[in-house]
């Protein structure tokens, strides 16, 4: 029995790239079907994350023209991670496996063949990993690689140079549906599933049109989301810093007592000012980190839905 494969593609204001991407994906799927790699009831699913342009209208036209294209419309913009999660959960139980990738097709769609092979070898999760970053500028390469290293050091275990290009079997999706947290970071959560996995290397391409949805500011925000959602190390860092500050204060106390009893005058003003500013800054930093965690607890306690699907375009639902 041939593999029933779905693609889950989050879209936010992608009207410039969507027609071209859809054409390339259609050709790729027809090649896979003709080669007996996937079944004829496999589908390409675009997930509209509350786009403000004509993205959803394009998805509707694609669905009307070719039954291979399906669409999922979110009720409003909730961000890439929530849109992808909503799409994956909506597709759970519909296919043998689902591959997630970005609409701009910077992820090499030819790597899908290798992902299918890994799946057939028994892998429930296959990660698409960039083979190199030679085409990136020094700044982008330095910040991106540092991003993954910092995440792992802070306890958010992620696959190095992997974003959200991955294959997940229906079994993996079923297990993943048991993760109910509101603050999600898919790159860190998926490895927690623990089922058999492997990687496929590929060369990432340049974006053909439109703007990147993950500039440096959003990448930093995503990194912080990953760290605070998956790890308590920042809280432990506060504890270690507090212990170190306390030990330093004891050392300074001993030093000043020795200076006092030996009859030397302690100048003190500069050191006092520095100490006040340093300790004040540490206290504010600690309060900020604690506030981040309290805020996340607050959001988790509300148990609001992470996404709301407004509409699904699918031949299976329309029959």
N, C-alpha and C positions, 0 to 999 in steps of 0.2 A: 504494500500500500504506500503510495507516494506521500511525501510530506505536504501537509497543509500549512503554508507559511503566510503570516501576515506581517506587514510593515507598519509600524506606528511612528508617525512623523508629526511632531508638534510644529505648529505654524503660528507666527505672530507678525502681522504686517509683511507678508511674504509675496505680495502680488507681483513683484518684479522678477522673482526667481521661480515661482510655482509652475507656470506653464512649461518652462524648459526642463525643470526637474521632473515633472510628471511624464514628459515625453521620454526622457532617459530611463526612468524607472519602468515605464511600460515596455520599452524595448528589452530591458534587462529581464523582466518577468516573463515575457514571451520566449526569450532564449532559454530560460530555466525550465519553462513548461515544455518547450519543444525537445529539450534534452532529457526530459524525464526526471528532473531534479525535484520539481514541486508539482503539486496537483493543480488542475484547472480551476478549482474553487479557492485558490489562494487569493489574497486581496492586498491592495495598497491603501492604507487608511491615513488620511490627513486629519489632524486634530487642531481645530481652530481655537486658539487661546484668546478669545475676545478681541480679535483684530479690529482695527479702526479703518482699514482700507477695504478693498474688494476681495480679500482672501477667501471668505466664505462663498461668495458668488462664484468664484473660479472653481472652488471645490464642488459646488452644485452642478456646474456645467460639465466638469470632468466626470462626475458620477452619472449624469444623464447620457453622456457620449459613450462611456465604457463601463461595463459592469464591474470591471476589475478594481475601479476606484470607489472607495467608501469614504465617508466623512463623519466626524464627531465634532459637534459644536459645543463648547463650554459656555456657560451662562454669562461669564465675564472673565476678564483677564486675571489670572491667579499666578502667573509666572510659569516659566518653562518646566520646573520640576513638578508642580501640581498638574499642569496640562499633560505631561508625559505619564504621570502616575494615573490620572483619570483615564487616559487612553488605554493604558495597559490593563487596568481593572475592567474596563468596558469590553476588552477583547479576550479576557480570561474565559476559557472554556469554548472559544470559537475556533481555535487553531491548535495545531500540534506545537507550534513555536511562534514567537513574535520577535521581530528585530526592530529595535528603536534606532533612529538616526535623525539628523537634522535636515530641514527642508532645503538648505542651500547645497546639499550634496558635497560638502567638503570632505565628508567621510566617503572613502572609495567604495562604491557599490559592488565592485568586482570582488571585494573581500567577502561578500555574501556567500559565494561558492565555498570558500574555505570554512565559513561558519557552519554551513549545512553539513560539510564533511565531519566537522568536530561533533556536531549534534548526532550524526549517524554513528559516531564512534562511542556514544554514550554520555556526552556532556550535556548537562542541563542548562549551563550558562557558558556563553562564549563572549569574551571581552575583545572589542576592537582596540588595539593599542598602536599608537603612532610609532613607526619604526625609527624616525629621526625628526629633528627640528631644525635641520640645516637651512631651510627656506625662511625661517623666522629671523627677525632682527635679534641682535644680541640682547636688547632689553626684554623683548617678549620671551625669548628662550630662557633667559635668566630668571625672570619672574615666574614663568610657567613651571619650570622645573623646581624652583624654590617652593612654589605653591604646593606641589605634591609632597615634597620632603617635609615641609612644615606640618601638613595635615597628618602625615604618618607619625611624626615626632610627637604631636599633640594628642595622639590616640585615635584619630579618625582614619582607620585603616582603609586605604584605597589602592586601586591598581595604578601603578605608575604610568603616566601618559595616556590614561584612559578617561574618556569623557562619558558620553551616554550612548555610544555606538556599541550595542551588545545584543546578543541573542539570548532569549529566555524561553525555556520549554514551558508548556502549560503546567507541568508539575511545579516548576520554579515559581511561576506566577501565582499558583494556588498557595504555596507556602508564603510568598511575599505578601499576599492579601491579609495575613495574620499580623502584619506590622501596622499598628493603628496610630502612630504618633502624627501630630499635626505639623511639627517642624521637621520637614523631610529633606534628606540629602541622599539622593539615590545612589550616587557613586560610593557612598560609605555603607548604605543599608544593604544593597544587593549582595556584597561579599559575605554579609552576616548569615545569609541563607544557608551556606555551607554545603550545598550539593556539588557534585562533580563539575569542575569548570576548567577552562583552558583559555588561551589567548590566540588571537590572530593579528599579525602585524600588517600595517598598511601605510601608505604614504598619503598624508592629508593634503588636499588640494586648496587652491586659492578660491575665495568666494567670487562668484561670477558677477553678482549684482547685489544691490541693497546694502544695508549696514549690518555689522555684527551685532548680535543681541547680547554679547558678553564682552563689553569693554572692560578695562582694568578695574574700574570702580565696582562693577557687578561681580567680577571674578573675586575681588577681595571680600565683598559681601557674602558670596557663596562659600568662600573658604571659611569665614567666621561662622556662618550658619552650620557648616559641616563640623567644625571643631566643637561648638557649643551644643550641637544636637547629639553628638556621638561620644563626647568625652567629658570627663570631669577634671581633666588635667589643669585647666586654667584655675580652678578652685584650689587644687593642690599647690599650684604655683604661688597663690596668695599665701598659703600656709607656710611654705618654705621661705618666702620672702619675709614674712613676719618673724619667723624664727631667726633668720639671718640678721634682721634689723635689731632684734632683741639682744643677740649675742654681741653685735657691734656696740650697742648702747652700754652693755656691761663692761666691754673693753674700754670704752671712752670714760666710763665712771671710774674705773681703776686708774686710768691714766691721769685724770684730773685730780683724784685724791693724792696720788704720788706727787704731782706737781704742787699741790697745796701744802702738804706736809714737808716738802723740801724747800719751801719758801719762795717758790717761783710764782710769778704772776701769770695768770691765764688770760691771754688776750681775748679769746672767746667770741668776739662779735661775728667774725666771718663764719666760723664753724657753727655758731648758733643759728645764724640766718640760713646757711646751707642745710643744716639739719631740719629746721622747721619746714623749709620748702620741699625737701626730699621726702620727709615723712608725710607731709600734707598731700603731696602728689601720689605717694603710694596708697594712702587712704582713699583718695578719690578714685584711683585706678581699681582698687579692691571693691569699692562700692559700685563702680560701673559694671564690673564683671559679675558681681552678685546680682545686680539689677537685671543683667541679660538673662541669667538663669531663672530668676524669679518671674520675669516676663514670659519666658517659655513655659514655665509651670502654669502660669495664669492662662495662657492660650490652650495648653493641653487640657486643663481642667474644664474649660468651656465645651470641649468636644464638638466644636463646629465642624461641618463637613469640609474636607480638604478641597473638594471640587464639586461642581454641579453640572451634569450633562444636560444641555438644553435640547439637543436634537441629534439623532443618529441617521445617517444615510447608508442603508445597507440593503442589498437584495434579499438577504436572509430575513430581515425584519419586515420587508415589504411584501413577501410572498403570502 
